Amino acid sequence: MGLKLYFNPKALEALAKELRRASWGVGAAAAVGGVKLENASVLVAGGLGWLVLQVAAVALESIREERSVK
């Protein structure tokens, strides 16, 4: 018996939603840490982390399953 994986669009949508939530958490934590530590590199790293997670969420939302009709 082999393991079978199926494409699940709802799971991708849920993952994209959670990535968006995580991105805001990363951004907020970096903003607070950067202000508290008075370190601009923490702010920049947080901004880049936010951007990467937002792009990943958009990419996941863009995935669609297309079936060819024969």
PEFENVEN-V357500 format. One line per field, one symbol per residue. phi: phi as a letter, one per 40 degrees, with the letter a starting at -180 (. if undefined). burial: b if it has 9 or more other ideal C-beta (glycine too) atoms within 8 Angstrom, else e. A space follows every 10 residues. Layout:
# PEFENVEN-V357500
phi=???
burial=???
This chain:
# PEFENVEN-V357500
phi=.bcbbbcbcc cccccccccc cccccccccc cccccccfbc cccccccccd cccccccccc cccbcbbccb
burial=eeeeeeeebe ebbebbbebb ebbbebbebb bebbeeeeee ebbebbbebb eebbebbbeb beeeeeeeee
